[in-house]
């Protein structure tokens, strides 16, 4: 229970404060009904003031004429343009508070929800590459059909450079064929699934229908090209958005550069002070630096004249790990409980018998009742580097993990594609393969003149190579989550192979991964849909 004595306010001050804080008499409270620029500036001052947050809000914002507080707050319910006008009227004051600190972390004090609609999967991957400060949510290929046409036909990016080239007609014909094949195969695939896996009495029609559709869409998502337009929602702080704007401006895709400008424009309506530097000379110089270093590295790589490695099967290779991982983990477990430097603890741990180290690791793992019970930071000591070759669909799912390093190679057709075995059983694999082969020929021809834009025509079924470096604690999270029954078979297999690789070199450390599901399932989503029904019935 808190024993902190809160500051006392007069009745007049309480009346001023109440609309903007959740309470005026307790030490823990939230801000409300305030625009991002005010909240950010208020917290920036908070770090360098002896005053309480509510006192700062009163003295330096609400009752300070220069702050423009009344105009900004009164515009909250108005249009974004009205809010922007009000914020700009007070811009000098807020810039002095925010930017005047000279601390990049100040830009983390304001945030925004941003929707990017109708972007290609190329752009979506660029948006989702950010690891810290941004939380993305993308339209799902498992729960949403992608064959519903828009005003211009199927929803894929008509990339301007390709549409202005001699390849324009061939590009649209190939993309249309991919979507048309996807659309034509949905009904027979769902019919086969229903006949093969009939509904039992314990499963509701709703759960069964959703599980069947999810499975059908999973089986056919390989036909969707990287040009497929999707929607991505982002929540993030100003610092993360600032870097995103700069990174997109440096990308080799015209779509990404246009998206950079569009994001800057929209964020200028809601958090202008927090993303101001992205459009400054400093921001432009940073974008130019990112583009230049990428091109320089690509040029030097091309000069090596190395033949590409052939690979046409799923590969999950553990290429690097710490051979002293067990000792370092035990030392890290003991560290907060001893009054010794880390190197002295490590020396002692190395002299321990193996069974003592195992007992300490087991104690730190504890009795995990669910995968949500994750061991502590000592398990961040070991690292593992994987090189993965798998289909783009699986990559898209695994890319979403944040607390690790991931880097991909180009989207290409050189590693072949995946055909789900069910499509052979259904008898629709020939149509599926024909559409993919047509796309592969187009990509191969495009690469000569349009090496970047050719990636838009690559369907999800084709394989991509990427590297992953992660610590053991994140491995617990990724492997247990992505091996769960309801996951797509492609990434479930990758998670299972990652576990097997870690277990082979560090069985004591991997022993705590008790929720790795190594089984195979027919209708992956069915159990999850049944749990939804159970929750609904329990209300």
C-alpha positions in Angstrom: 0.0 0.0 0.0 1.3 3.5 -0.9 2.2 5.8 2.0 3.2 8.7 -0.2 1.6 12.0 0.8 0.2 13.6 -2.3 0.2 17.3 -3.0 -2.8 19.3 -1.9 -4.6 21.4 -4.4 -7.2 24.2 -4.0 -10.7 23.7 -5.2 -10.0 26.0 -8.1 -6.9 24.0 -9.0 -8.8 20.7 -8.8 -11.4 22.0 -11.1 -8.7 22.9 -13.7 -6.9 19.6 -13.3 -9.8 17.1 -13.2 -10.4 17.0 -17.0 -6.8 16.0 -17.6 -5.9 13.5 -14.9 -7.6 10.4 -13.6 -7.3 11.6 -10.0 -6.0 14.6 -8.0 -5.3 12.9 -4.7 -3.4 9.7 -5.3 0.3 9.1 -6.2 -0.5 7.0 -9.2 -2.6 8.5 -12.0 -2.9 8.8 -15.8 -3.1 11.8 -18.1 -6.2 12.0 -20.3 -7.8 14.4 -22.8 -4.5 15.9 -23.7 -2.9 16.0 -27.2 0.4 14.3 -27.7 2.5 17.4 -27.9 1.3 18.6 -24.5 1.9 15.1 -22.9 5.3 14.9 -24.4 6.4 18.4 -23.4 5.0 17.9 -19.9 7.0 14.7 -19.3 10.1 16.3 -20.8 9.8 19.1 -18.1 9.0 16.5 -15.5 12.5 14.9 -15.7 14.1 18.2 -14.8 11.8 19.7 -12.3 11.3 19.4 -8.5 7.5 19.9 -9.1 5.0 17.1 -9.2 3.5 16.3 -12.6 0.1 17.8 -11.7 1.7 21.0 -10.4 3.8 21.3 -13.6 0.6 20.9 -15.6 -1.0 23.7 -13.7 1.9 26.1 -13.5 3.6 25.7 -16.8 0.9 24.7 -19.2 -2.7 25.3 -18.0 -2.1 28.8 -16.6 0.9 29.7 -18.8 -0.4 32.0 -21.6 2.7 31.4 -23.7 2.0 27.6 -23.9 -1.1 28.0 -26.0 -2.6 25.3 -23.9 -6.2 26.5 -24.1 -6.2 26.7 -27.9 -4.6 23.2 -28.3 -6.9 21.5 -25.9 -10.0 23.1 -27.3 -9.0 21.9 -30.8 -8.7 18.2 -29.7 -12.2 17.4 -30.8 -11.9 19.4 -34.0 -10.4 18.4 -37.3 -6.7 17.4 -37.6 -6.2 20.6 -39.5 -7.6 22.7 -36.6 -5.4 20.7 -34.2 -2.3 21.4 -36.3 -3.1 25.1 -36.5 -3.4 25.3 -32.8 -0.2 23.4 -32.2 1.7 25.6 -34.6 0.5 28.7 -32.8 2.3 27.4 -29.8 5.1 25.7 -31.7 7.9 28.0 -30.4 7.0 27.2 -26.8 6.8 23.4 -27.3 9.9 23.3 -29.5 11.8 25.0 -26.7 10.5 22.4 -24.2 11.0 19.4 -26.4 13.8 20.0 -28.9 15.6 22.3 -26.5 16.5 19.3 -24.4 18.8 18.0 -27.1 17.9 14.4 -26.1 16.6 12.0 -28.7 14.6 10.1 -26.1 12.3 13.1 -25.7 10.8 12.1 -29.1 9.6 8.9 -27.4 7.2 10.9 -25.3 4.6 11.4 -28.0 2.9 8.7 -30.0 0.4 8.1 -32.8 -1.8 5.5 -34.4 -1.1 5.4 -38.1 -2.9 3.4 -40.8 -1.1 2.6 -44.1 -3.7 1.2 -46.5 -3.3 -0.3 -50.0 0.5 -0.8 -49.6 2.3 -3.7 -51.2 3.8 -6.5 -49.3 7.2 -5.1 -50.2 6.3 -1.9 -48.4 4.6 -3.8 -45.5 7.9 -5.6 -44.8 9.7 -2.3 -44.7 7.2 -0.9 -42.3 7.5 -4.0 -40.1 11.3 -4.2 -40.1 11.4 -1.7 -37.2 12.2 -3.5 -34.0 11.7 -1.0 -31.2 9.1 1.8 -30.7 6.6 0.6 -33.3 3.9 -2.1 -33.0 2.6 -3.2 -36.4 -0.6 -5.1 -37.1 -1.1 -6.3 -40.7 -4.2 -7.7 -42.6 -4.1 -11.4 -42.3 -3.7 -13.8 -45.2 -5.2 -16.5 -43.0 -8.5 -14.9 -42.1 -9.1 -12.5 -45.1 -9.7 -13.4 -48.7 -7.4 -11.5 -51.1 -9.3 -12.1 -54.3 -12.0 -9.4 -53.9 -11.4 -6.9 -56.6 -11.2 -3.1 -56.2 -12.0 -0.4 -58.7 -8.9 -1.3 -60.9 -9.3 -5.1 -60.6 -7.4 -7.4 -58.3 -5.7 -5.5 -55.5 -2.0 -5.5 -56.3 0.4 -2.6 -56.9 0.7 -1.5 -60.5 4.4 -0.4 -60.0 4.9 2.8 -62.0 8.3 1.9 -63.5 7.0 -1.5 -64.6 3.8 0.0 -66.0 5.8 2.4 -68.0 8.0 -0.3 -69.4 7.5 -2.9 -72.2 6.7 -5.4 -69.5 3.5 -3.6 -68.4 1.0 -5.9 -70.2 2.8 -9.1 -69.2 3.1 -7.9 -65.6 -0.6 -7.3 -65.3 -1.5 -10.5 -67.1 0.7 -12.5 -64.8 -0.5 -10.9 -61.6 -4.1 -11.2 -62.7 -3.5 -14.9 -63.3 -2.1 -15.5 -59.9 -5.2 -13.9 -58.3 -7.6 -15.6 -60.6 -6.0 -19.0 -59.8 -6.2 -18.2 -56.1 -9.9 -17.3 -56.5 -10.7 -20.3 -58.7 -9.1 -22.9 -56.3 -10.7 -21.7 -53.1 -14.0 -23.5 -53.5 -12.6 -26.9 -54.5 -10.0 -26.7 -51.8 -12.6 -25.9 -49.1 -14.9 -28.6 -50.5 -12.1 -31.2 -50.2 -11.3 -30.1 -46.7 -14.9 -30.4 -45.7 -15.2 -33.9 -47.2 -11.9 -35.0 -45.6 -12.4 -33.5 -42.2 -16.2 -33.5 -41.5 -17.6 -31.6 -38.6 -18.2 -33.6 -35.4 -21.0 -32.8 -33.0 -18.7 -31.2 -30.5 -17.7 -28.5 -33.0 -20.0 -25.6 -33.7 -20.7 -24.6 -37.3 -18.9 -21.3 -36.6 -15.7 -22.8 -35.4 -15.7 -25.4 -38.2 -16.4 -22.9 -40.9 -13.6 -20.6 -39.7 -11.1 -23.5 -39.4 -11.9 -24.8 -42.9 -11.5 -21.3 -44.4 -8.3 -20.6 -42.6 -6.8 -23.9 -43.8 -7.9 -23.2 -47.4 -6.4 -19.7 -47.3 -3.2 -21.1 -45.8 -2.9 -23.7 -48.6 -3.3 -21.1 -51.3 -1.5 -18.0 -49.9 1.6 -19.0 -51.9 -0.1 -17.7 -55.0 -0.2 -14.1 -53.6 2.6 -12.0 -55.1 4.7 -9.4 -53.1 2.7 -6.8 -55.1 -0.4 -7.8 -53.1 -1.9 -4.8 -51.5 -2.5 -5.0 -47.8 -3.3 -2.8 -44.8 -0.8 -2.1 -41.9 -1.7 -0.4 -38.7 1.1 1.0 -36.6 1.3 2.5 -33.1 4.6 4.0 -32.2 6.4 6.9 -30.6 7.8 9.9 -32.4 11.4 8.7 -32.3 10.6 5.4 -34.0 8.4 7.1 -36.6 11.2 9.6 -37.3 13.6 6.8 -38.1 10.9 5.0 -40.2 10.4 8.1 -42.3 14.1 8.4 -42.9 14.6 4.7 -43.6 11.7 4.6 -46.2 13.2 7.7 -47.8 16.4 5.8 -48.3 14.8 2.6 -49.7 15.4 1.6 -53.4 11.6 1.4 -54.1 9.6 4.4 -55.4 6.6 3.2 -53.4 8.6 3.3 -50.1 9.9 6.8 -50.8 6.3 8.1 -51.6 5.1 6.3 -48.4 7.8 8.2 -46.4 6.4 11.5 -47.6 2.8 10.4 -46.9 3.6 9.3 -43.4 5.5 12.6 -42.7 2.5 14.6 -43.9 0.0 12.7 -41.7 2.2 12.7 -38.5 2.6 16.4 -39.0 -1.1 16.7 -38.1 -0.8 14.9 -34.8 2.8 14.8 -33.5 4.6 17.4 -35.6 7.1 18.3 -32.9 8.2 14.7 -32.5 8.9 14.0 -36.2 10.2 17.4 -37.2 13.8 16.3 -37.6 12.9 13.6 -40.2 12.3 16.4 -42.8 15.2 18.5 -41.6 18.6 18.7 -43.3 19.8 16.3 -40.6 17.1 13.8 -41.6 17.8 14.1 -45.3 21.5 13.6 -44.7 20.8 10.5 -42.7 18.6 9.1 -45.5 21.3 9.8 -48.0 23.8 8.0 -45.8 21.7 4.9 -45.5 21.2 4.8 -49.3 24.9 5.3 -50.0 26.1 2.6 -47.6 23.6 0.1 -49.0 24.8 0.8 -52.5 28.5 0.6 -51.6 28.1 -2.7 -49.8 26.0 -4.1 -52.8 28.7 -3.0 -55.2 31.5 -4.7 -53.2 29.4 -7.8 -52.9 28.9 -8.0 -56.6 32.6 -7.7 -57.2 33.2 -10.9 -55.3 31.6 -12.8 -58.2 30.4 -15.7 -56.1 28.0 -18.2 -57.5 24.7 -18.2 -55.6 24.1 -21.3 -53.3 21.6 -23.7 -54.6 18.8 -24.5 -52.3 15.4 -25.9 -53.0 14.4 -27.4 -49.7 13.6 -26.1 -46.2 16.8 -25.4 -44.3 17.2 -24.2 -40.8 21.0 -24.2 -40.0 22.5 -23.2 -36.6 25.7 -21.5 -37.9 26.9 -19.9 -34.7 26.4 -20.2 -30.9 28.4 -19.6 -27.7 30.2 -22.7 -26.5 30.4 -21.2 -23.0 26.6 -20.5 -22.9 25.9 -22.8 -20.0 28.6 -21.3 -17.7 27.7 -17.7 -18.6 24.0 -18.4 -18.0 24.7 -19.9 -14.5 26.9 -16.9 -13.7 24.2 -14.5 -14.8 21.6 -16.4 -12.7 23.8 -16.1 -9.6 25.0 -12.5 -10.2 22.1 -10.6 -8.5 22.3 -12.8 -5.4 26.1 -12.4 -4.7 28.4 -9.5 -3.9 31.1 -10.4 -6.4 32.2 -9.1 -9.8 30.9 -11.1 -12.8 34.3 -12.5 -13.8 34.9 -13.9 -10.3 31.5 -15.6 -10.4 32.2 -17.0 -13.8 35.5 -18.5 -12.7 33.7 -20.2 -9.8 31.0 -21.5 -12.1 33.5 -23.0 -14.5 34.9 -25.1 -11.6 31.5 -26.4 -10.7 30.5 -30.0 -11.4 28.0 -30.2 -14.3 25.1 -31.4 -12.0 25.4 -28.3 -9.9 25.1 -26.0 -12.9 22.2 -28.0 -14.1 20.5 -27.6 -10.7 20.9 -23.8 -10.8 19.5 -23.6 -14.3 16.5 -25.8 -13.4 15.9 -23.6 -10.3 16.0 -20.5 -12.5 13.5 -22.0 -15.0 11.2 -23.1 -12.2 7.9 -24.8 -12.6 6.6 -23.2 -15.8 2.8 -23.7 -15.9 2.5 -22.1 -19.4 4.6 -20.7 -22.2 3.8 -17.2 -20.8 6.1 -18.0 -17.8 9.4 -17.0 -19.3 12.7 -17.3 -17.4 14.6 -14.1 -16.4 17.3 -12.0 -18.1 20.1 -14.4 -17.3 18.7 -16.4 -20.2 19.7 -13.5 -22.5 23.3 -14.5 -22.2 23.4 -17.4 -24.8 23.0 -16.4 -28.4 22.2 -18.5 -31.5 22.6 -17.5 -35.2 20.4 -19.3 -37.7 20.5 -19.3 -41.5 17.0 -20.1 -42.8 15.7 -21.0 -46.3 12.0 -21.2 -46.4 9.0 -19.9 -48.3 8.1 -16.2 -48.1 4.9 -16.9 -46.4 6.7 -18.4 -43.4 9.2 -15.5 -43.4 6.4 -13.0 -43.3 5.1 -14.6 -40.1 8.4 -14.9 -38.3 9.5 -11.4 -39.3 7.1 -10.0 -36.8 9.3 -10.9 -33.8 11.1 -7.9 -32.4 13.7 -8.8 -29.8 16.2 -10.3 -32.2 18.2 -9.5 -35.3 16.8 -10.5 -38.6 18.0 -9.7 -42.1 16.7 -11.0 -45.4 18.1 -11.4 -48.9 16.2 -10.4 -51.9 12.8 -11.8 -52.8 13.7 -14.1 -55.7 12.6 -17.2 -57.6 16.0 -18.8 -57.7 15.3 -21.2 -54.7 12.2 -22.7 -56.1 8.8 -22.8 -54.5 6.7 -24.8 -52.1 3.6 -26.8 -53.1 1.5 -27.9 -50.1 1.0 -31.7 -50.4 -2.7 -31.3 -49.9 -3.0 -29.6 -53.3 -1.7 -32.7 -55.0 -4.3 -34.8 -53.1 -7.1 -32.4 -54.1 -5.9 -32.4 -57.7 -5.4 -28.7 -58.1 -1.6 -28.6 -57.9 -1.2 -28.3 -61.7 -3.1 -25.0 -61.9 -1.2 -23.8 -58.8 2.2 -24.7 -60.3 1.4 -23.2 -63.7 0.6 -19.8 -62.2 3.8 -19.9 -60.2 5.9 -20.9 -63.2 4.4 -18.1 -65.2 5.4 -15.6 -62.5 8.9 -17.1 -62.2 9.6 -16.5 -65.9 8.4 -12.9 -65.6 10.6 -12.3 -62.5 13.6 -13.8 -64.3 13.1 -11.5 -67.3 12.4 -8.4 -65.2 15.6 -8.8 -63.1 17.8 -7.7 -65.9 16.3 -4.2 -66.3 14.4 -3.9 -63.0 16.3 -5.7 -60.3 14.4 -4.0 -57.4 10.9 -3.8 -59.0 11.1 -7.5 -60.1 10.6 -8.4 -56.5 7.0 -7.3 -56.6 6.2 -10.2 -59.0 7.5 -12.9 -56.7 4.7 -15.0 -55.1 4.8 -16.0 -51.4 5.4 -19.7 -52.4 8.9 -19.0 -53.4 11.7 -19.5 -50.9 13.8 -16.7 -49.4 16.9 -16.9 -47.3 17.3 -14.9 -44.1 19.4 -14.9 -41.0 18.2 -14.7 -37.4 20.3 -14.0 -34.3 18.5 -14.3 -31.0 19.2 -15.0 -27.3 17.9 -18.0 -25.4 15.2 -16.0 -23.7 13.7 -14.9 -27.0 14.2 -18.4 -28.4 11.9 -19.7 -25.6 9.2 -17.2 -26.7 9.6 -17.6 -30.5 9.9 -21.4 -30.5 7.1 -22.1 -28.1 4.7 -19.6 -29.7 5.4 -20.5 -33.3 5.3 -24.3 -32.7 1.8 -24.1 -31.2 -0.9 -26.1 -32.8 -2.8 -23.2 -34.3 0.2 -21.9 -36.2 0.8 -22.3 -40.0 2.6 -25.6 -40.8 5.5 -23.8 -42.5 6.6 -21.7 -39.6 5.8 -24.5 -37.1 8.3 -26.6 -38.8 10.9 -23.9 -38.6 10.3 -23.4 -34.9 10.6 -27.2 -34.3 13.9 -27.4 -36.2 15.3 -24.4 -34.3 14.4 -26.2 -31.0 16.1 -29.4 -32.2 19.2 -27.4 -33.1 19.5 -25.7 -29.8 18.7 -28.9 -27.9 21.5 -30.7 -29.8 24.2 -28.2 -28.6 22.7 -27.1 -25.2 20.3 -29.7 -23.9 20.5 -28.4 -20.3 19.4 -24.9 -21.5 16.8 -26.2 -23.9 15.3 -28.5 -21.2 13.1 -25.6 -19.9 11.3 -25.3 -23.3 8.4 -27.4 -22.1 5.8 -26.1 -24.4 7.3 -26.9 -27.8 4.7 -28.8 -29.8 6.4 -31.2 -32.2 3.2 -32.8 -33.5 1.5 -32.3 -36.8 -2.2 -31.4 -37.2 -4.8 -31.4 -40.0 -7.0 -28.3 -39.2 -4.5 -26.2 -37.2 -7.1 -23.5 -36.3 -9.8 -25.9 -35.1 -8.8 -26.2 -31.4 -8.3 -22.4 -31.2 -11.8 -21.8 -32.6 -13.3 -24.4 -30.2 -11.7 -22.5 -27.3 -13.3 -19.3 -28.6 -16.7 -21.0 -28.4 -16.0 -22.2 -24.9 -15.2 -18.7 -23.8 -18.4 -17.4 -25.4 -20.5 -20.0 -23.7 -18.8 -19.2 -20.4 -19.9 -15.6 -20.4 
